């Protein structure tokens, strides 16, 4: 049996659809703000593997609440990983491209030096370091630009605003790989099962959609597929200031996914699926 932390997030929702037989713990049963309680749940349940699909995802709010974000994204995963190590079971943890500084235009490899630009990235990096330090079987899966038909995400925002407005301005100098939540969910389940059979596959991996694209071009594809006439106008990051600095380069080298027989999913097909699920295709 696989134990999954998270119930309402984008990836957790898709995990529930793909693995109804798994045991899911929501915040009411296991709050990541209480790391020791999460670890105790793992010890109590004794699953075959654990997937952590819960996290602090409010990037801008993390700037003013870094301590709280670090408990959820850093201390809790470390405690979970130690509990898994004690049981000798795999721990799959979702991380982010925000652990990098976004410099240059080359895809970041899994062993590239980390240098987060803000509090959210630092909190996620703390989680990665804690998971590795636990010394158990694990996979850290860094992903980016998550979207789906549920929760709050870029695709749903663009679809809504595109139906309301004739023109939208979208940042064009940040480039990365949009990643469908259902693809992340499928990858996590496959990785967990493979780690049970082969702990030697432990390590850090990158999983993002292809091809790499700017936010503006991502938005244009959403408008086109949704049949919306809204025009997307390119703007620089400087024209859209946010409390947290975003990486300009979120490209990730996903070649090591071959270890699990996985490849980068086509995010354009993912947009089609998500819009279909939303009943938005025209």
C-alpha positions, 0 to 999 in steps of 0.5 A: 500500500502506498501512503500519500500526503496531500488530498486537495492539491493538483498532483494529489487530486490526480494521484487519487484518480490514478491510485484510488487504492492508496491511502491519502492523508489530508491536512486534517489528518497529517498537517505538514506544519507538525512534522513529527506528527507526519513522521508518526503517521508513517510509523503507525501505518507502515506502508510500502512506500510514501509519496509527498504531494503536499507542500507550501506553494504560495511563492509570494507569501513565503517571502513574508512567512519564510519560517512557516514555509520552511517547516512545511517544505523543509522540516516536514519532508525531512522528518517523513524521509527519516521515518521511511528510512527507519522502515526501509521503504521508499520516499518520493518527494516533489521539488521545484526548479526554484532551487536554481537561480535561473541564470543562463539559457541552458537546461539545469542538470540534476547535479547543477549547483543550487542557488535559490532566488527567494524564500520558497526556493530556499524552503524547498531546497531545505526539504531536498537536503533533509530527504537526502540526509535521511539516508533512505531510499528516495526520489526527489522529483523536481518539476515546474509550471504545474497545471491541470483542470483543478486548483489554481494554476496558470491555465485556468487563469488564462482561460478565465481572463481570455474569455473576459478580455480582448487583450492580456499582457504576459511575461515573455522573458521567463522560459520553462517546461509547463507540466501537467499534474496528471503526468507528475502523478503517473511519474510519482506512482511509477517511481515509487513502485520501481524504488520498491523493487530497486532501491538503487534507483534512488536520487534526484530527477527532473520532470518537466513538460516539453518543449520549453516555452515562455509564459506568453507562448504558453498563454497563446497556446491555451487561447488557441486551444480554447478557441478564445480570440484574446490577444496575448502581448509580450511584456518583460518580467520588470513590467510585472513585479512580484514579491518573490523573484522568479527564475528567468530560466526554468529549463531542466535537463530531464535525461536521467528520467530514462532510469525509470523508463520515463520521458518528458510529456508534451504539455500541449497535449496536456493543455488539450486534456485539461481544457477538455476536462474543463469543458472548454474546447470549442 
